[in-house]
Amino acid sequence: QVQLVESGGGLVQPGGSLRLSCAVSKSLFDISRMCWYRQTPGKQRELVASITIGGSTNYADSVKCRFTISRDNAKNTVYLQMNSLKPEDTAVYYCNFPTSTVRSWGQGTQVTVSS
């Protein structure tokens, strides 16, 4: 059972930045792709970004050029650097495997963008 622990969320003003972290209980050297998702009340969970073991990345159109996903395989940690935050980025953020192989969800980390 893989455990995923997200952290780094908080309250930030529009235009601000946050860096989220996801600690993974399995060696990232054995995981080909990791993803960040987000969810707001009443909406489906949305795929935000993904990264392969080789460092190739993909982003939702809504976050392109503002968010950067990265991974430190030696630390079994995946990151999401979020810049130029907007109120519509407010959500609970989760990391997990791709949707076809998703594991049990962690508790997520709340990001609130508000003045």
N, C-alpha and C positions, 0 to 999 in steps of 0.2 A: 504494500500500500504506500503510494507516494504521498508525501505530505508537502503542501505548498503554503508558505507563510508570507503574506504580503505586508509591507510596512511603508511608511514615508508619506502618507496622505496628510491632509490638514486643510485649514482655511487659508486661502490666498486671494489677493485682490486681482481683478482682471489685469492681464498683462504680466502677471507674475510667473514664477517658475516653481516646480516641485520635481523631486527625483524619487520615484518609487523603486522599491526593491522587492524581490521575490526570492526567498530562500527555498531551495528544492532539496528534498531528502534523498535524492538519487543523483548519481554522478551525471553531470551535464554532458560528459564525454559520451554517454550512452543515449543521449536524447537528441534526435536529429532536428527537431523544431520546437520552439517554445513561443507562446503567445501571451499577449495582454488583451483582456476583455474589459468592458465596463457595462454597468447596468444602472438605470434609473428606475424609480418606482413605476410600475405599470407598463414598462417596456421590456422587450426581449434583450437578452444579453448581446452586446455588440462586439465583434472582433475589431480591435484597435490597431494592433501591430503584431508582427511575427518575425522571428529570426531563426535562421538555420544554424547548424553547427559550424558551417563555413562562414557565417557572418552575413549571408544574404538577407535582406530585410524587405518587408512589405508593410504598407500602412493604409488605413482607411483614408479616403479622400478628405474627410473632415479634419484629420490631424496631420496630414502631409506637410512637411516643412516646419512643423512646430514641435512634433514629438520625435524622439530618437530612442529606439530599442537597442539594447546591447546585452551581452552575456559575458560572464567571467566563469569559464568552465572550471577553473581551478578552485573557485570559491562556491561552486554550485549555486550561483546567484544570477538572476536576470533583472535587468534594470529598465526603467522607462523614464527618460528625461523629458519633462513636459515644459515647454516654454510658451510665452505669449498666450497664457491660459485665458479662456473665455468662459462666461457663465454657463454656456451649453456644454462645457466639459465636466460640469458637476455630475458626479456619479460615484458608485462604488467600483473600484478597480480590482480586477482579479488576474492572476496569471494561471496558465494551465497549458496542457498539450493542445494540439490542433483539435478542432471539433470532432473529427472522426475517431479520435483516440483519447478523448477528454477523461481526466481522472476526477476524483472527488474534489469539490470546490473548497478552497480555503475560506477564511472569514472575510477576505477582501480588505481593502483600505479605502476609507471615505475621502474623496476630494471634493471640496466645496470652493467654488470660485464666486466671490461676492465682494462688493464694496461695502 
